[in-house]
Amino acid sequence: MIILVIGGSASGKSEYAESRMMAWENRVYFATMLPYGRESERTILRHRMLRMGKGFQTIECGAGVTQIEIDPEQAILLEDLPNLVANELYAKENGLTEDWSDDLDNPDLWIDESVLEMQTVEMAEEFPPEERIESDLKHLMQAKHLVVVTGDIFADGIDYDVETEKYRKLLARTNQWIARYADEVYEVIHGIPVRRK
């Protein structure tokens, strides 16, 4: 089963996605946010606290998802698609991925060290970002269940610079792509999930 959960910032989309995951065994949390500053560090910490004690195996992986082995019996939560898209779009510039967690004592946290920075940079040179993102998602679809969290960043009506628009268009195409494959699509508005598919 594939579930897509979309919502604005602080809409409750992550909490809803995690609640859906609790129905399944063998839960794996793919965390894609990289700590680029205080705000992202706070978000990472909040998400760690949200999933603490819920039995998630956590894989912190900003890009290069295809290099991580997927068990077909897993239930995977991808948190979140906007970060994965940005990381893959700028993988070469950012030299992803690296082990950026210092919380190794947390039993709910597992850091994947098999994804080497060099492999991700080589992939960034070989394949365009859209192909890498599609490959990442198809790879995750090998799991028994996949819940993908994505952001609604399209409603503000603002014209952005060329680079930001490139990112927004890529995320929009990626959202449409995964929505076509999804069995269920939910939009979370102020903590209330509304089924769209």
Residue pairs with C-beta under 8 A, 6 or more apart in sequence:
1 144
1 145
1 146
1 183
1 184
2 141
2 145
2 146
2 147
2 148
2 178
2 181
2 182
2 183
2 184
3 17
3 20
3 145
3 146
3 147
3 148
3 182
3 183
3 184
3 185
3 186
4 147
4 148
4 150
4 175
4 178
4 179
4 182
4 184
4 185
4 186
4 197
5 13
5 16
5 17
5 20
5 147
5 148
5 149
5 150
5 185
5 186
5 188
5 193
6 13
6 149
6 150
6 151
6 152
6 175
6 185
6 186
6 187
6 188
7 13
7 16
7 151
7 152
7 187
7 188
7 189
8 151
8 152
8 153
8 155
8 189
9 151
11 152
11 188
11 189
11 190
11 191
12 188
12 190
12 191
12 192
13 149
13 151
13 188
14 47
14 50
14 79
14 80
14 149
15 50
15 191
16 186
16 188
16 191
16 193
17 77
17 79
17 147
17 149
18 50
18 51
18 54
18 77
20 147
21 27
21 54
21 56
21 75
21 77
21 145
21 147
22 54
24 75
24 144
24 145
25 73
25 75
26 71
26 73
26 74
26 75
26 144
27 54
27 55
27 56
27 57
27 74
27 75
27 77
28 56
28 57
28 58
28 59
28 74
28 75
28 76
28 77
28 143
29 51
29 56
29 57
29 58
29 59
29 76
29 77
29 79
30 59
30 61
30 65
30 76
30 77
30 78
30 79
30 140
31 44
31 47
31 58
31 59
31 60
31 61
31 79
32 61
32 62
32 63
32 78
32 79
32 80
32 81
32 83
32 84
32 87
33 40
33 43
33 44
33 47
33 62
33 79
33 80
33 83
34 40
34 62
34 83
34 87
34 94
34 96
34 100
35 41
35 44
35 100
47 79
48 58
48 103
48 106
48 108
48 109
51 58
51 108
52 106
52 108
53 108
54 108
55 108
56 77
56 108
57 110
58 108
58 109
58 110
58 111
59 68
59 110
59 111
59 112
60 99
60 100
60 101
60 109
60 111
60 112
61 68
61 97
61 112
61 115
62 83
62 84
62 87
62 94
62 96
62 97
63 84
63 87
63 88
63 91
63 96
63 97
63 120
63 124
63 132
63 136
64 91
64 96
64 97
64 115
64 119
64 120
64 123
65 84
65 136
65 139
65 140
66 123
66 132
66 135
66 136
66 139
67 114
67 115
67 119
67 120
68 112
68 114
68 115
68 139
70 76
70 139
70 140
70 142
70 143
71 143
72 142
72 143
72 144
73 143
73 144
74 143
74 144
74 145
75 143
75 144
75 145
75 146
75 147
76 140
76 143
76 145
76 146
76 147
77 147
77 149
78 84
78 137
78 140
78 146
78 147
78 148
78 149
79 149
80 148
80 149
80 150
80 151
81 148
81 149
81 150
81 151
81 171
81 174
81 175
81 178
82 150
82 151
82 153
82 171
84 133
84 136
85 129
85 133
85 167
85 170
85 171
85 174
86 167
87 94
87 96
87 97
88 124
88 129
88 132
88 133
88 136
89 129
89 166
89 167
89 170
91 120
91 121
91 123
91 124
91 129
91 132
92 121
92 124
92 125
95 117
95 120
95 121
96 117
96 120
96 121
97 115
97 117
97 120
98 117
99 111
99 113
101 109
101 111
103 109
104 111
123 132
124 132
127 135
129 170
130 170
130 173
130 174
133 170
133 174
134 174
134 177
137 148
137 174
137 177
137 178
137 181
140 146
140 148
141 181
148 178
148 182
150 171
150 174
150 175
150 178
151 171
152 187
153 168
153 171
154 168
154 172
159 165
160 168
179 185
179 197
182 197
183 197
184 195
184 197
185 195
185 196
185 197
186 193
186 194
186 195
186 196
187 193
187 194
187 196
188 194
